[in-house]
Amino acid sequence: MPKKLALSLLALAATASAQTITITLNDAIARAEKYGMQIQTANIAAQLAHEDKKQANAATLPSANLLNQFIYTEGNGTPSGVFVANDGVHVYNEQIQAHEELLSLARRGEVRMAAAAEAVARAKADVAARGLRSTVVQDYFAIVSAERKLRNAERSLDEARQFVDITQKQQQGGEAARADVIKAQIQQQQRERDVQDARLGEQKAKIALAVLIFPTLQIDYAVVDDLAQVGLLPPEPEAAAQARASNPDLRATREALNQAKIGVSVARYAYLPSLGLDVFYGIDANQFAFRSANAEDTGRSTLPHFEIPYRQNLGYSAMATLNIPLWNWGSIHSKVKQAQLKEEQAELDLSTTQKQVQADLATAYQEAKAALAQIESLRSSSDLANESLRLTVLRYKAGEATTLEVVDAQTTANAARGAYDDGLARYRIALENLKTLTGNVQ
């Protein structure tokens, strides 16, 4: 039975291992774009703006409606009934109406404004994608860093255990005091707690990223540790040029300014006349028929022409309407002024965004530059700290070093290794942020 149980546990472990997926940084970004709520919201906003543009374009084209109406009027012994305006006791309206605002063919401001609004929405979707990408990069490298911290903590624990073993053997040989063993055991216990904290930190980092890249919470996955692949830092003028050309924040504010400028033109349309053309075809008669056999029965419209053998009910009519605005208590002027203020605000927003992008780019570039400059120094410090620990342990075995020196060397080596890993993560995050700012995310 124990053997069967052991085999079952091994099979379960193998299955779990096979189900564990490995995520690269590009995979994580692609998954976040698929499942990220902010991306979906921004994309829906862009789709809504696209539909607004389609509606604005459709509003410039002729429209057709089918009118189906029956009007009953109380009779009073006359052909028209009580309400003379209804032209009869029974009135049937079955008409197709075609309408066109003729001047809209020349006034394309609404369409251009809707197109600009769609461009703004799409640029904001890119801004949302950029913000999500930055979050994913932070969370991804937080996992890599946490895993390295865990490995470093486990290595430090092994070193502490080895030192406890050394001090115990030294004590048994009469070459070390009991205090040395106690000090080494205290150091080991601290390293055990460090491992527990590092393991907790790894799980928390995985949960933070899993929320963004999986449809349901899943923490049984692995990430690729490529911190050692230190990429090249592009020249600063090149990075600045890329940011000016493709930064989504700048594109969004430029499109918003374009939209505001068009909005001023659209607001001024209210000063101009409107010219509408309506064409009707169908029946507007007292009988629901293409023609009435008795002209007299068709109402006031045919009297006193009793000699007409029948009345034609099916036909067409057209109506042109010219509306000229005369007085509206300054509301049009107010709307134009409001549109001009929006344009002014959009210009201020663009200027502010340009300066902010320059500041963000300079900060990100200097951060990446400083992090890159420190990597070699941190690597050297880590190597030196490891060598110092090795030599200190040898000196302790030879009776030339104290327990405190060994513990201090262990602490220094642990901190130096962690600082090197943090330095690698700092540079990779800074480099990815720089790519995001410049739009160079391929």
N, C-alpha and C positions, 0 to 999 in steps of 0.2 A: 504493500500500500504506500509506504513512504516513497518508494521508487517511482510509482505511478504519479504520485503527487508532484514529485520533483520534475518529472518529464512534462507534466501539464503546466507547471510554472514556467519552465523553459520555453514551451510552445507559446504561452501567452506573452512572454517577454519578447520572443522573436516577432510575433504578430504586431505588438506595440511598436517595436523598432522599425518594422516595415511600413507602418502607418505614419511614422513621424516624417513630416515634410521639411525640406530645407529651403529657406527663403533667402534670396539675394536682395540687395538694396533696390535694384530695379523691379524685382518681383513685388516687394513691399509697396513701392510707389504705385505700381500698376493696380495692385489689389486695393489700395486705399482710394484710388480714383474711381474704382468700380463700386466700392461699398461705403465710401465716405459720405456722410449726410450733407456736409457743406458743399461738396462738389455736385451732388444730385440737385440740391436746392438752387445752386447757381445755374446749372444747365437748364433746369425748368424755367428759371427767369429768362434765360436767353431764348428758349423756345416760345415763351409767352410774347416776348418782344418781336420775334419773327412773325407770329400770328397777327400782332398789331400792324406790322408792315404790310402784310397781305390784305388786311382789312382796309388800311388807308389807301392802298392801290386800287382795291375793288370799289371804294367809294367814288373814285373818279370816273368809273365806267357806268354806262346806262344800266338801270335796274328795271325789272318787270314784275308786276304784281297782278294777281287775279282777284277781282272784286266780286263777291257773291252776296247779294243783299236783297231782302224783301221788306217793303215798307207797307204797313196797313194803316189806313186813315179812316176814322169814323165817317160813315156816309151821312149826307144831309139832303139827298134828292137831286144833287147836281153831279156832273161828272168828276169834279175835283174833290168832293168830300169836304170835311170840316176845315182841314188845313190846306189852303189853296196852293201853298208852296210845294206840296207833294204831288201835284199834277194828276191826282186820281186817287180813288179809294185803294186800289192795288198798284204798287209800283215795283217793278222787277229790275234789278241791276245785275247784269252779268257782263263784266268788262275786263279786258286786259289793259293795264296801265303801264306804259313805258315812260320812265322819268330820267332826265339827264340834267345835271348842273353844268351848263355849257362852259362857264368860265373855269371850272375845275380842270379842264383839259390843258389850260395854260398855267394854272396855279398848281405847281407840284410840291409846294412847301410841306404839306402834311405828309406826303410820301417820303420826302427826303428826311423829314424830322423823325418819322418812324424808323427809317433805315439807320439813322444816327443812333436812335435809342437801342436798336438791336446791336449795333457795334459796341455801344457802352456795356450792354448786358453781357456780350461775349467776352469783352475785355475783363469785366468783373469776374466772369467764370474762370478766366486765366489767373486772376489775382487769387481767387479761392483755391485753385489748384496749386498755385505757388505756396500759399500759406500751409496747405495740407502737406505739400512736399517737405517743407521745412520741419514740420512736426514729425513726419515719418522719419526723416533723417536723424533728428534728435533722438527719437525713441529707438531707432534701429541701432545706432551706435551706443546708446545707453545699455542695450542688451549685450553688445560685444564687449563693452567696457566692464559690465557686471560679470560676464563670464571670465574675463581675464582677472578681475579682482578675486573671483572664487578660486581660480587656479593658483593665483599668487598666495591666497590665504591657505590653501591646501599645501602648497610647497612650504610655506612658513611653518605650518603645523608639523610637517614631516621633519623640518630642521629642529623644531623645538623638541619633538619626541626623541630624535637622535641625541640631542644634547642632554636630555633627561637620562637616557641610557648611559651616556658617557659619564655624567656626574655620579650616577649610582655605582658604576664600575670603579670610578676613582675613589668613591667613599669606601667601597668594599676593600680596596687595596690600601686604604689608609692614606691616600694622597689628596683627598678632598673632604671638606667638612660637611656636616649635615645641612648647614645653611645653604651650601651650593645646590644640593638636591632640591631643597624647598624652593629656592629662587627659580630653578629650572622648571619645576612643576607649576609654579605660578605662571611662568611664561607660557607653558604648554596650555594651561587652562584658558588663558587669554586668547591664544591662537585658535582654540576650539570654538570660542565664542565668535571670533572673527569669521570663521568658516560658516557658522550658522547665519550670521548677519549677511555675509556675501551671498549665500544661497537664497536668503529671503529677498535680497536686492535683485538677484537675477529673475526670480519669479515675478516680482512686482514690475520689472521692466518689460517682461514678456507680456504680462497682462495689459500694460499700457499700449503696446503696439498691436496686440491681438484685437483690441476694440476697434482699431482702424482698418485692419486688413482681412478680417474674417466676417462672414455674415452672422455667425454665432460665436460666442466666446470659446476660444481654443488656445491652450497654452502648450500643447504637445507639439512643438515645432522647433526647428533649429535655424540659426542664422549663420551666414558665411562670415568668418573673421578675416577680413582683408585689410586690417589697419596697417599692416606693414607695407602695403602697396601705396607708397607715398606718391601722389600725382604731382605733375608740374604745375607751378603757379603761373598763370598767363601774365604777360606784361600789363602794367596798370593802364596805359593809354588804350590798349586793345579791349580790356575789360570795360572801361568807361564808354567806349564807342558801342560795344555790344549792348550795354545797359540802356543807352540813349535810343538804340534802334529797336529793341525788343522788350523793354521792361513793360509788363502789363499794367502797372500803376500809371505810368506815363501815357500809355495808349488809352486807358480808360478816361483819364482827365482830358486828353486831347479830343476824344470823341464826345465827351460831355460838353466841351466848349463848342464844338461844331453843332451839336444839338441845340445849345442855347442860342447860337447865332441864327440858326434856321427858325427857332421859336420867335425871334423878333419879327422876321418877315411874315410868319404865319399870323402873328397878332395884328400886324398892319393890314391883313386882308380884310378885316372888319370895316376899314374905312371905305372899301371899294363896293360897288354894286354887285348884286348876284343876279344871274340870269338863268332861269329854269325853263325847261321845255317838257311838257307832258302830252302824251298822245294816248287817246282812249279808243278802244275798239270793242264793240259788243252791243248789248241791249240795255236801254234805259227807257222802259215803256210800261204801259198799264197791263199788258198781256205778255206772258212768257212765251213769245213766238217770234220767229224771224220777221213776220209781217202780220198785220191785223186785217182780217177780211172786211170789217166794217170800220171805215175811217171815223164815223161819228162816235163809236164806242171807245175810241182811244183817248178821249179827254180833251181838255181845253186847247191843247197844242194844235188840233186840226180844225177846230171850229172857226168860222162858219163854213169851211170848205166841204160841204156835204157831197159835192159832186166827185170828190176823190174816191175812186173805187176801193182802194186799200191803202194802208199806211205801212211803209217800210220801217221796221224796228231795228234791224241789224245795220250798224254803220260805225263811223269813226268821228272823232273830234280832236282838236289839238288846242293847246293853251300854252302861251308863252308868258312868263312872269318875270318882270324886272323889278327888283327890290333896291331902292336907293336909300342908304342910311342918312337921316337928317339930324336927329337929336337923340342922345341917349345918356344925358347927364354926365358925360365925361368917362363913361365906363370903358370905352375903347381906348382912350388915351391912358387910362389907368392900367389896362392890360398890356399895352405896349411898354409903358414904363416898367411894369413888373417883369416883362420879358427882358428888357435891357438890364435890369438889376440882376437877373439870373445869369445873363451873359457876363456881367462884371464879376459876379461871384465865381463863375467857372474859370475866368482868367486868373483870379487870385488862387483858386485851387490848383490850376496848372503850374503857376509859379512856385507855390509851396511844394507841390509834389516833385517838381524838378530839383529843387534844393534838397528835399528829403532824400530823393534817390541818390543824389551826389554824396550826401552825408553817409547814407547807409552803405554805399559802395566803398567809400574811403575807409569807413570803420571796418567793414568785412575784409577788405584787402589788407589793411594793417594787421588785423587779427590773424589772418592766414599767414602773413609774412612773418610775424613774431612767432607763431606756433611752429612754422617750418624751421626757423632759425634755431629753435631750442631742441629740436628732435635729436640731433647728433649729440648735443651736450647731455641730454637726459639718458640717451643710450650709453654713453660713456660712464655716467654716474652710476647707472644700474650695474654695468660690468664691474666697475671698481668696487661697488658695495658688495657684490657677490664674492669677489676675490678677497676683499677685506674680511668677510665672514669666514671664508675657508681658512685663511691664515690665522685668524684669531682662535678658531677652534683648534688648529694645530698647536698654537702656542699654549692654549689651555691644557691640552693633553701633555705637553712638555713641562707643564708647571710654570710657565712664564706669563700667563694671563689669568685674570680673575673672572669669576662668573659674571660680574657686572659688565665686563668688557665684551663677553660673548653675547649676552642679552642685548647690549647696546648695538653690537654689530648685526644681530638678527633684526632688530627693529629698523636699523638704517637700511639694510638690504631690502626688507619688506616695503619700506616707504619709497626707496629708489625705484624698485620694479613697478610699483603702483604709479609713481610719477611719470615713468616712461610710457606706460600704457595710457595714462590720462593725456599725455602730450600728443601721442598718436591720434587719439580720439578727438582731441581739440583741433588738430590740424585738419583731419578729415571732415569734421563738421563745418569748420570755417571754409574749407574749399567747396563743399557742397552748397553752403549758403551763398558763396560768391557765384557759383554756377546758376543758382536760382535767381539772383539779382540781375545777372546779365542775360538770362534767358537761355544760356548754353547748358541745357539739361539733357542732351542726347547721350 
